[in-house]
Every structure is written in structure tokens, then in C-alpha cells.
């Protein structure tokens, strides 16, 4: 009788551990899905001001590549050397199209 109770206890413990792991995975997925929905539902106008970080997350282009694009003529706005770099979405997309066809 004691053996059955121990095995039931282990089974119950393992089942609870699996349930907790599943809950954590579902919570992670829920948060990830909310972020995806936020990014996709955001209206994207031509006059949006973007930071380098925004471009990195939205377009998948690294900040280093953006710096190289700036050196090749991408229009940006920056009030001082250590301040945030702002890029107009329309200018960035036009630069991408122009750069793609110029090569």
C-alpha cells in the first residue's frame, strides 16, 4: 500500500511539474504574440520618424549597416554627435530602392 502511495505521489509531482512548464511556455508565447501584434498593427506612414533600433527590429538591418548607409548618403537627422539618429521612413525606403538598383 505504501508503494502505491509513493508512486501516485511521484506521478502527481511529475504531472504538476509538466503543467507548470506548459504554463510558462504558454505565457512566453502569449507575450511574444502580443509584441508581434503591436508591431504589425502600428500604422506605418511615410513621415514616420525611426530610430536605428526601430529599423533594426522592423527591417532586420543591423545598426552598423545603417551607419554604412549613412556614410553612402542616407538622409538622417541628429542634433549632436551623441544624440539619437532619426531617419524618415520614406527617405530610408527610397534609399533602399535606389541602393538596390544602383549596384
PyMOL commands that set and color helices and strands:
alter all, ss='L'
color gray80, all
select helices_A, chain A and resi 2-41+52-59+63-71+89-102
alter helices_A, ss='H'
color red, helices_A
select strands_A, chain A and resi 49-50+87-88
alter strands_A, ss='S'
color yellow, strands_A
deselect
rebuild
show_as cartoon
